Amino acid sequence: KCGKNELILHVDVASYYPSLMIFHNLLTRASKKPERFKEIYDLRLKLKREGKKAEQAPLKIVLNGTFGICKDKNNKAYDPRTASSICINGQLLLLDLLEKLEDVPTFELIQSNTDGLIIKINRQYFDVVDDVCYEWEQRTKMTLEFDYIKEIWQKDVNNYVFVDLDGEIERKGAYVKKLTSIDNDLPIVNKAILDYMLHRIPPEKTIQQCDDLIMFQKICKLTSKFAYVTHNGKKYTNKCYRIFASKRTMDGSVEKVKYMSSEYHLSYHKFANTSEHSFIKNDDITTASVPKHLNKQWYIDLAYERLKQYGI
């Protein structure tokens, strides 16, 4: 948490890899018109400054994707040496910034990631931090952006939630990410975790009060490595399953089956993050209510288990 006389700062490099590619001449050597990349870069920053999030989003994919395809040997932009140079030099530059910030009194590092840092300082030293960052920007030709954080919970650099001073929430990682209708895996556990972090609502309250069955679904997919799924002695060949924790002891686990040396030598594997007692419901459940045999306690226990990974 950010104390009364403290600042927690998210020091983020704006469009880091594309900036390195432009200002340090690290665009793929297969590029015939590098100036076109700079035009897309400038347009994206312009739209971002104007607050046009939807309009700038596709351009971000284009810019970052240009780095990604440098590692694709089947792509005309393939240039693995340049791709490695971007990664290595990007991390070295951030390490350089971090080492200089470590000289600031009261400095505490909360997180360092691919394109930024989260740090904690006493308010009186903000100008010192600002000067260090400005000097780094001038020397590296990068641009730093500050977010002011009120509180942060983190499992690791790829799994965290923070609230800035304006109340905006940023979340990253499978346990807390924003879900959609096509990416809606264990939504009740996701909600229970966020409700506890942001509003101090106990997971059992969030989960017990929910009566929408779709909120409890665990989505499992059968990959090509497995032949079929078995549950309660029945064989299934669907590619996708909605699995729910069950109170009924007669309900067994949902397992995917792999042929070993032949169809008579099988290997059974329970789907990850599913209960030992489960039921399958692949019908339309958009308006379905929770049945009596749904085991809500299993979801409560899972929510607490995941909160522990955040140090809660």
C-alpha positions as CSV (number, residue, x, y, z in Angstrom):
1,K,0.0,0.0,0.0
2,C,1.0,3.6,-0.6
3,G,1.5,5.3,2.8
4,K,0.7,8.9,3.6
5,N,4.2,10.2,2.8
6,E,5.0,7.6,0.1
7,L,4.7,7.2,-3.6
8,I,4.4,4.0,-5.5
9,L,5.3,4.6,-9.2
10,H,4.8,2.5,-12.2
11,V,7.7,3.7,-14.4
12,D,6.8,2.4,-17.9
13,V,8.7,2.8,-21.1
14,A,6.3,3.9,-23.8
15,S,6.1,1.4,-26.8
16,Y,9.5,0.0,-25.7
17,Y,10.4,-2.5,-28.4
18,P,9.2,-0.4,-31.3
19,S,11.1,2.6,-29.9
20,L,14.3,0.5,-29.7
21,M,13.7,-0.7,-33.2
22,I,13.4,2.9,-34.5
23,F,15.9,4.9,-32.4
24,H,18.6,2.2,-32.1
25,N,18.3,1.0,-35.7
26,L,17.0,-2.5,-34.7
27,L,14.3,-3.0,-37.2
28,T,14.6,-6.3,-39.1
29,R,17.4,-6.0,-41.7
30,A,14.9,-7.4,-44.3
31,S,12.9,-4.1,-44.1
32,K,12.8,-2.3,-47.4
33,K,11.0,0.8,-46.2
34,P,11.8,1.4,-42.5
35,E,10.2,4.8,-42.6
36,R,6.8,3.2,-42.9
37,F,7.3,1.6,-39.5
38,K,8.0,5.1,-38.0
39,E,4.9,6.5,-39.6
40,I,2.7,3.8,-37.9
41,Y,4.6,4.4,-34.6
42,D,3.9,8.2,-34.7
43,L,0.3,7.7,-35.6
44,R,-0.3,5.3,-32.7
45,L,1.3,7.7,-30.2
46,K,-0.9,10.5,-31.6
47,L,-4.1,8.5,-31.2
48,K,-3.0,7.4,-27.7
49,R,-2.5,11.0,-26.7
50,E,-5.9,11.9,-28.0
51,G,-7.4,9.1,-25.8
52,K,-8.5,7.0,-28.8
53,K,-7.9,3.6,-27.2
54,A,-9.9,1.6,-29.8
55,E,-8.2,3.3,-32.7
56,Q,-4.7,2.8,-31.5
57,A,-5.1,-0.8,-30.4
58,P,-4.6,-2.4,-33.9
59,L,-1.5,-0.3,-34.5
60,K,0.0,-1.6,-31.3
61,I,-0.4,-5.1,-32.6
62,V,1.2,-4.2,-35.9
63,L,4.2,-2.6,-34.1
64,N,4.8,-5.4,-31.5
65,G,4.1,-8.0,-34.1
66,T,7.0,-6.7,-36.2
67,F,9.3,-7.7,-33.4
68,G,7.6,-11.1,-33.1
69,I,8.0,-12.1,-36.7
70,C,11.7,-11.5,-36.5
71,K,11.9,-14.8,-34.7
72,D,9.7,-16.7,-37.3
73,K,11.9,-18.5,-39.7
74,N,9.1,-18.9,-42.1
75,N,8.5,-15.1,-42.3
76,K,10.3,-12.7,-44.7
77,A,11.2,-10.5,-41.8
78,Y,13.1,-13.3,-40.1
79,D,16.1,-11.8,-38.3
80,P,16.9,-13.6,-35.1
81,R,20.1,-11.7,-34.3
82,T,18.2,-8.4,-34.4
83,A,15.4,-9.9,-32.3
84,S,17.9,-11.0,-29.6
85,S,19.6,-7.6,-29.7
86,I,16.3,-5.9,-29.0
87,C,15.6,-8.2,-26.0
88,I,19.1,-8.0,-24.5
89,N,19.7,-4.3,-25.0
90,G,16.2,-3.5,-23.7
91,Q,16.8,-5.3,-20.5
92,L,20.3,-3.8,-20.1
93,L,18.9,-0.3,-20.5
94,L,16.3,-1.0,-17.8
95,L,18.9,-2.4,-15.6
96,D,20.9,0.8,-16.1
97,L,17.9,2.8,-15.0
98,L,17.3,0.6,-12.0
99,E,20.9,0.9,-10.8
100,K,20.7,4.7,-10.9
101,L,17.4,4.7,-9.1
102,E,18.8,2.5,-6.4
103,D,20.9,5.5,-5.3
104,V,17.7,7.5,-4.4
105,P,17.1,7.5,-0.6
106,T,14.2,5.3,0.5
107,F,14.1,3.6,-2.9
108,E,12.4,0.2,-2.9
109,L,11.9,-2.0,-5.9
110,I,8.5,-3.7,-6.0
111,Q,8.7,-5.2,-9.5
112,S,10.9,-5.1,-12.7
113,N,9.5,-6.4,-15.9
114,T,10.1,-6.4,-19.6
115,D,9.2,-2.7,-20.2
116,G,9.1,-1.0,-16.9
117,L,9.5,-0.8,-13.1
118,I,7.3,-0.4,-10.1
119,I,9.1,1.4,-7.3
120,K,8.3,2.9,-3.9
121,I,9.9,6.1,-2.5
122,N,9.3,8.8,0.1
123,R,7.4,11.7,-1.5
124,Q,10.2,14.1,-0.8
125,Y,12.5,12.3,-3.3
126,F,10.2,12.4,-6.3
127,D,12.2,15.2,-7.9
128,V,15.3,13.1,-7.6
129,V,13.6,10.2,-9.3
130,D,12.2,12.5,-12.0
131,D,15.7,13.8,-12.7
132,V,17.2,10.3,-13.0
133,C,14.5,9.3,-15.4
134,Y,14.9,12.4,-17.5
135,E,18.6,11.9,-17.8
136,W,17.9,8.2,-18.9
137,E,15.3,9.4,-21.5
138,Q,17.8,11.9,-23.0
139,R,20.6,9.3,-23.2
140,T,18.5,6.3,-24.5
141,K,15.9,8.2,-26.6
142,M,13.2,6.3,-24.8
143,T,10.1,7.9,-23.2
144,L,9.0,7.1,-19.7
145,E,5.4,7.3,-18.4
146,F,4.4,7.4,-14.7
147,D,1.4,5.9,-13.1
148,Y,0.7,6.6,-9.4
149,I,-0.4,3.5,-7.6
150,K,-2.5,3.4,-4.5
151,E,-2.1,-0.3,-3.8
152,I,-0.8,-3.4,-5.5
153,W,-1.1,-7.2,-5.1
154,Q,1.3,-9.3,-7.0
155,K,2.0,-13.0,-7.3
156,D,4.9,-12.4,-9.7
157,V,5.6,-10.0,-12.6
158,N,3.1,-11.6,-14.8
159,N,0.3,-11.8,-12.3
160,Y,-0.7,-8.7,-10.4
161,V,-3.5,-6.2,-9.7
162,F,-3.0,-2.5,-9.0
163,V,-5.2,0.4,-8.3
164,D,-4.0,3.9,-9.3
165,L,-4.8,7.1,-7.4
166,D,-7.7,7.8,-9.8
167,G,-9.3,4.4,-9.0
168,E,-8.4,2.8,-12.3
169,I,-7.6,-0.9,-12.1
170,E,-4.9,-2.7,-14.0
171,R,-4.8,-6.4,-13.9
172,K,-2.6,-9.0,-15.5
173,G,-2.5,-12.8,-15.3
174,A,-4.8,-15.8,-15.7
175,Y,-6.3,-15.5,-12.2
176,V,-7.4,-11.9,-12.4
177,K,-7.6,-11.0,-16.1
178,K,-10.7,-9.4,-17.6
179,L,-12.9,-12.2,-18.9
180,T,-15.1,-12.2,-22.1
181,S,-17.9,-14.4,-23.4
182,I,-15.3,-16.4,-25.4
183,D,-12.7,-16.5,-22.6
184,N,-14.8,-17.2,-19.5
185,D,-12.9,-19.8,-17.4
186,L,-13.8,-20.1,-13.7
187,P,-15.3,-16.6,-13.6
188,I,-16.6,-16.9,-10.1
189,V,-13.1,-17.5,-8.7
190,N,-11.8,-14.6,-10.7
191,K,-14.5,-12.4,-9.2
192,A,-14.0,-13.7,-5.7
193,I,-10.3,-12.9,-5.8
194,L,-10.9,-9.3,-7.2
195,D,-13.8,-8.7,-4.7
196,Y,-11.5,-9.6,-1.8
197,M,-8.5,-7.5,-3.1
198,L,-10.5,-4.4,-4.1
199,H,-13.4,-4.5,-1.6
200,R,-12.3,-6.9,1.2
201,I,-15.3,-9.1,0.5
202,P,-14.6,-12.7,1.7
203,P,-14.6,-15.2,-1.1
204,E,-17.3,-17.3,0.5
205,K,-19.7,-14.4,0.4
206,T,-19.1,-13.7,-3.3
207,I,-19.4,-17.4,-4.2
208,Q,-22.4,-18.3,-1.9
209,Q,-24.4,-15.4,-3.2
210,C,-24.0,-16.2,-6.9
211,D,-26.8,-18.3,-8.5
212,D,-25.6,-18.2,-12.1
213,L,-24.3,-21.6,-13.2
214,I,-22.2,-20.1,-16.0
215,M,-20.1,-18.3,-13.4
216,F,-18.9,-21.7,-12.1
217,Q,-17.8,-23.2,-15.4
218,K,-14.3,-24.6,-16.0
219,I,-13.6,-24.8,-19.7
220,C,-11.5,-27.7,-20.7
221,K,-10.3,-28.6,-24.2
222,L,-9.3,-31.9,-25.6
223,T,-6.1,-31.5,-27.6
224,S,-4.9,-33.8,-30.4
225,K,-2.6,-35.6,-28.0
226,F,-5.6,-37.3,-26.5
227,A,-8.1,-39.7,-28.0
228,Y,-11.2,-39.0,-25.9
229,V,-12.7,-38.1,-22.5
230,T,-14.2,-40.4,-20.0
231,H,-16.5,-39.6,-17.1
232,N,-18.6,-41.9,-14.9
233,G,-17.9,-44.8,-17.3
234,K,-19.1,-42.9,-20.3
235,K,-16.9,-42.0,-23.3
236,Y,-17.0,-38.5,-24.9
237,T,-15.3,-37.3,-28.1
238,N,-16.2,-33.6,-27.9
239,K,-13.3,-31.1,-28.2
240,C,-14.6,-28.7,-25.5
241,Y,-16.3,-29.3,-22.1
242,R,-17.9,-27.3,-19.4
243,I,-16.9,-29.0,-16.1
244,F,-18.4,-28.2,-12.6
245,A,-17.5,-29.3,-9.1
246,S,-20.1,-31.8,-7.7
247,K,-21.3,-32.7,-4.2
248,R,-22.3,-36.1,-5.4
249,T,-19.8,-38.8,-4.5
250,M,-21.1,-40.9,-7.4
251,D,-19.6,-38.3,-9.8
252,G,-16.0,-39.1,-10.6
253,S,-13.3,-36.9,-12.1
254,V,-13.3,-36.0,-15.8
255,E,-10.3,-37.5,-17.5
256,K,-8.7,-37.3,-20.9
257,V,-7.4,-40.6,-22.3
258,K,-4.2,-41.1,-24.3
259,Y,-3.3,-44.3,-26.2
260,M,0.1,-45.5,-25.3
261,S,1.5,-48.4,-27.3
262,S,-2.0,-49.5,-28.6
263,E,-5.7,-48.9,-27.9
264,Y,-5.4,-51.5,-25.1
265,H,-2.7,-49.5,-23.3
266,L,-4.3,-46.3,-22.0
267,S,-3.1,-43.4,-19.9
268,Y,-5.6,-41.4,-17.9
269,H,-5.2,-37.7,-16.9
270,K,-7.6,-35.6,-14.9
271,F,-8.2,-32.1,-16.4
272,A,-6.2,-29.6,-14.4
273,N,-8.1,-27.3,-11.9
274,T,-11.1,-29.6,-11.8
275,S,-12.6,-31.4,-8.8
276,E,-12.2,-35.1,-8.1
277,H,-16.0,-35.1,-8.2
278,S,-17.4,-33.3,-11.2
279,F,-20.2,-33.1,-13.7
280,I,-20.3,-32.0,-17.3
281,K,-23.0,-29.7,-18.8
282,N,-22.4,-28.8,-22.4
283,D,-25.9,-27.4,-23.0
284,D,-26.8,-23.7,-23.2
285,I,-26.4,-22.5,-19.7
286,T,-26.6,-18.7,-20.2
287,T,-29.7,-18.4,-18.0
288,A,-29.3,-21.6,-15.9
289,S,-29.3,-21.5,-12.2
290,V,-27.0,-23.3,-9.8
291,P,-28.2,-26.9,-9.1
292,K,-28.2,-28.3,-5.5
293,H,-25.4,-30.7,-6.3
294,L,-22.9,-27.9,-7.3
295,N,-20.1,-27.9,-4.7
296,K,-19.5,-24.2,-4.0
297,Q,-17.0,-25.0,-1.3
298,W,-14.6,-26.3,-3.9
299,Y,-14.6,-22.9,-5.5
300,I,-14.2,-21.1,-2.2
301,D,-11.2,-23.3,-1.4
302,L,-9.7,-22.6,-4.8
303,A,-10.1,-18.9,-4.4
304,Y,-8.3,-18.9,-1.0
305,E,-5.6,-21.1,-2.5
306,R,-5.0,-18.6,-5.3
307,L,-5.1,-15.6,-2.9
308,K,-2.3,-17.3,-0.8
309,Q,-0.2,-17.1,-3.9
310,Y,-0.5,-13.3,-3.8
311,G,0.6,-13.4,-0.2
312,I,-2.9,-12.8,1.2
